[in-house]
């Protein structure tokens, strides 16, 4: 087993329970990094891992 294969075997797959959200549904008052966080949280939902 190569080191790269070893590393790939350690990666945990995380199931996503969220829903997709369009950028137009995110409040426009948010700054870009805040909107990115909101999108990440909504699309991820409850993440296992």
C-alpha positions as CSV (number, residue, x, y, z in Angstrom):
1,X,0.0,0.0,0.0
2,X,1.4,3.4,-1.0
3,X,1.3,6.3,1.4
4,X,-1.3,8.0,-0.8
5,X,-3.5,5.0,-0.7
6,X,-3.1,4.9,3.1
7,X,-4.2,8.5,3.4
8,X,-7.2,8.0,1.1
9,X,-8.3,5.0,3.2
10,X,-8.4,7.3,6.3
11,X,-10.8,9.9,4.7
12,X,-14.2,9.7,6.3
13,X,-17.2,10.1,4.1
14,X,-19.8,12.5,5.6
15,X,-23.4,12.1,4.7
16,X,-25.2,15.4,4.1
17,X,-28.8,15.9,5.4
18,X,-29.3,19.4,4.1
19,X,-31.0,20.9,1.2
20,X,-29.7,23.0,-1.7
21,X,-30.3,26.7,-1.5
22,X,-30.2,29.3,-4.2
23,X,-28.1,32.5,-3.6
24,X,-31.3,34.5,-4.0
25,X,-32.8,32.9,-0.9
26,X,-29.9,34.2,1.3
27,X,-30.4,37.6,2.9
28,X,-28.5,40.1,0.7
29,X,-27.5,42.2,3.8
30,X,-24.9,39.5,4.6
31,X,-21.3,39.9,3.7
32,X,-19.9,37.4,1.2
33,X,-18.2,35.2,3.8
34,X,-21.4,35.2,5.9
35,X,-23.5,34.2,3.0
36,X,-21.0,31.4,2.2
37,X,-21.3,30.1,5.8
38,X,-25.1,30.2,5.6
39,X,-25.1,28.2,2.3
40,X,-22.6,25.7,3.8
41,X,-24.8,25.2,6.9
42,X,-28.1,24.9,5.0
43,X,-26.7,22.5,2.4
44,X,-24.9,20.4,5.0
45,X,-27.7,20.2,7.5
46,X,-26.8,17.8,10.3
47,X,-23.5,16.4,9.3
48,X,-22.3,13.1,10.8
49,X,-18.7,12.7,11.5
